[in-house]
Amino acid sequence: MTEGQSTPVRLLGVEAGGTSTIAVMEEWDGNGRREIIAGPANLRLLTDSQLSRHFRTIANGLPRPDAVAIGMAGAKRR
């Protein structure tokens, strides 16, 4: 937290690969780090509904973040 701020800053990083997904949340209030490990999430191998369900499962296991960064297998631009 920054001075005068009453709520923690929560940053979420997600690495979604062809074999597994790891979501790491850092809370800047001294509560530290939370991690969720889930199954694969290759953008080219999942349907939109499967991908949505995958991310919803992760979201349900963590507090709402202030910022999110996601790296995904299969997201390469041509």
Secondary structure as the mmCIF struct_conf table of DSSP 4:
data_model
#
loop_
_struct_conf.conf_type_id
_struct_conf.id
_struct_conf.beg_label_comp_id
_struct_conf.beg_label_asym_id
_struct_conf.beg_label_seq_id
_struct_conf.end_label_comp_id
_struct_conf.end_label_asym_id
_struct_conf.end_label_seq_id
TURN_TY1_P TURN_TY1_P1 GLU A 3 GLY A 4
BEND BEND1 THR A 7 THR A 7
STRN STRN1 ARG A 10 ALA A 16
BEND BEND2 GLY A 18 THR A 19
STRN STRN2 THR A 21 GLU A 27
TURN_TY1_P TURN_TY1_P2 TRP A 28 ASN A 31
STRN STRN3 GLY A 32 ALA A 38
TURN_TY1_P TURN_TY1_P3 LEU A 43 LEU A 45
BEND BEND3 LEU A 46 LEU A 46
HELX_RH_AL_P HELX_RH_AL_P1 ASP A 48 ASN A 60
TURN_TY1_P TURN_TY1_P4 GLY A 61 GLY A 61
BEND BEND4 LEU A 62 LEU A 62
HELX_LH_PP_P HELX_LH_PP_P1 PRO A 63 PRO A 65
BEND BEND5 ASP A 66 ASP A 66
STRN STRN4 ALA A 67 MET A 72
TURN_TY1_P TURN_TY1_P5 ALA A 73 GLY A 74
#
